[in-house]
Amino acid sequence: MTTDEVAFWSMIGSWVSGAATFLAVLASLHIANRKPKTSLTCKVGERIIFGKNLLGENLQESGLGITVVNQSTVPVKIVSIGWRLSKHKYFYQILGDHHSDAVPKRIEYGEQAFFWIKMDDNDWLERFANDFKKHNGKLKHLRCAVNLSTGKSFYIKPESAFLKKLQAMM
């Protein structure tokens, strides 16, 4: 092997090692600067609460349950619950039942939040159906929105039994 050939292969080796170093730096910067992703599992549907009240009497209430489970490694803070009727129409849901978690609600990895809208003795479903109809809502577009303190929102399609009941009220 001549001196020129050794110099040539030495130059190729330098270029390859420089390119590999550059790619390693890019990969480490990417890993260091990426933000953890928020991942929630949510369900929205009719539920029944069984139990005993403070007087020891049997309790059974029907309502709409919204269950949110944090599956991301970072804690999340739920700041509001709402309903997206269409791209530009939105209802905020007021929560106040004693069975419901209050907002804002912080949940850690693997923890669950439960939001409850009582439908037994009040006319929530009827009022919701009337307002939904009044604002030209379409059932196929209806989504429950779980809004986080980061500004991100998760949109969940309600279970079909609830949608059928809502359609019957309209």
C-alpha positions in Angstrom: 0.0 0.0 0.0 1.4 3.4 -1.0 1.5 6.5 1.0 -1.2 8.1 -1.2 -3.6 5.1 -0.6 -3.0 5.3 3.2 -3.7 9.1 3.2 -6.9 8.5 1.1 -8.3 5.9 3.4 -7.4 8.0 6.4 -9.3 10.9 4.9 -12.4 8.6 4.3 -12.2 7.4 7.9 -12.1 11.0 9.1 -15.2 11.9 7.1 -17.1 8.8 8.2 -16.3 9.5 11.9 -17.2 13.2 11.5 -20.6 12.3 10.0 -21.3 9.7 12.7 -20.4 12.3 15.4 -22.8 14.8 13.8 -25.6 12.3 13.7 -25.0 11.3 17.3 -25.2 15.0 18.4 -28.5 15.4 16.4 -30.0 12.3 18.0 -29.0 13.4 21.5 -30.4 16.9 21.0 -33.6 15.4 19.7 -33.9 13.2 22.8 -33.0 15.9 25.2 -35.5 18.5 23.8 -38.6 16.3 23.2 -41.5 16.9 25.5 -43.4 14.1 27.2 -46.7 13.3 25.5 -49.9 13.4 27.3 -52.0 10.2 27.0 -55.5 9.9 28.5 -58.1 7.1 28.3 -61.6 8.4 28.6 -65.1 7.0 28.6 -68.4 8.8 28.5 -71.7 7.1 29.0 -74.7 6.4 31.2 -73.9 4.9 34.6 -75.7 3.9 37.8 -74.3 4.6 41.2 -75.2 2.1 43.9 -74.5 2.4 47.6 -75.7 3.9 50.9 -76.2 7.5 51.7 -75.2 9.1 55.0 -78.4 7.9 56.7 -77.6 4.3 55.7 -80.4 4.2 53.2 -79.9 2.4 49.9 -78.9 4.7 47.1 -79.3 4.3 43.3 -78.8 7.2 41.0 -78.7 7.3 37.2 -76.4 9.7 35.4 -73.7 10.4 32.9 -70.2 9.3 34.0 -67.1 10.7 32.5 -64.0 8.6 33.4 -60.5 9.9 32.7 -57.4 7.8 33.3 -53.9 9.3 33.0 -51.6 6.9 31.0 -48.7 9.4 30.5 -45.7 9.5 32.7 -46.3 13.2 33.6 -49.1 14.4 35.8 -52.0 16.2 34.1 -54.4 18.8 35.4 -58.0 18.8 34.1 -59.3 22.3 34.2 -62.8 21.9 32.6 -65.2 19.5 30.9 -67.3 20.5 28.0 -69.2 19.4 24.9 -68.1 20.2 21.4 -71.2 20.4 19.2 -69.4 21.3 16.0 -66.1 23.0 15.0 -67.3 26.4 16.3 -70.0 25.5 18.9 -69.0 24.5 22.4 -70.8 24.0 25.8 -69.0 24.2 29.1 -70.3 21.7 31.6 -70.8 22.9 35.2 -70.0 20.1 37.6 -71.3 20.2 41.2 -72.7 16.9 42.2 -71.1 15.4 45.4 -70.3 12.2 43.5 -68.2 14.1 41.0 -64.6 15.1 41.2 -64.2 18.9 41.1 -62.2 20.8 38.5 -59.4 21.6 38.4 -58.3 18.0 39.1 -54.7 16.8 39.0 -54.1 13.2 38.3 -50.8 11.3 38.3 -49.8 8.4 36.2 -52.3 5.6 36.5 -54.8 7.7 38.5 -58.4 8.2 37.5 -60.8 11.1 37.7 -64.6 10.6 37.7 -67.0 13.3 36.7 -70.7 12.8 37.3 -73.8 14.5 35.9 -77.0 13.4 37.7 -79.9 12.6 35.4 -82.4 11.1 37.8 -84.4 14.0 39.3 -83.4 16.8 37.1 -84.0 17.7 33.5 -80.4 17.9 32.4 -80.8 15.5 29.4 -83.9 17.3 28.2 -82.3 20.8 28.5 -79.1 19.5 26.9 -81.1 18.0 24.0 -83.1 21.2 23.5 -80.0 23.4 23.5 -78.2 20.9 21.3 -81.1 21.1 18.8 -81.3 24.9 19.1 -77.6 25.2 18.1 -78.0 22.8 15.1 -75.8 20.2 16.7 -75.3 16.9 14.8 -75.0 13.7 16.9 -72.2 12.4 14.8 -70.1 15.4 15.7 -70.9 15.5 19.4 -67.8 15.0 21.6 -67.1 15.4 25.3 -64.1 17.6 25.7 -61.6 17.1 28.6 -59.5 20.3 28.7 -56.1 20.3 30.3 -54.1 23.2 31.9 -51.6 22.9 29.0 -54.2 24.0 26.6 -54.6 20.5 25.1 -58.0 19.0 24.8 -59.1 15.4 24.4 -62.4 14.8 22.5 -64.3 11.6 23.3 -67.3 10.2 21.5 -70.0 9.3 24.0 -71.2 5.7 24.1 -74.0 4.8 21.7 -76.6 4.2 24.4 -76.3 7.8 25.5 -76.5 9.1 21.9 -79.6 7.1 21.3 -81.3 8.4 24.4 -80.3 12.0 23.5 -81.7 11.5 19.9 -85.0 10.3 21.4 -85.2 13.5 23.4 -84.8 15.7 20.3 
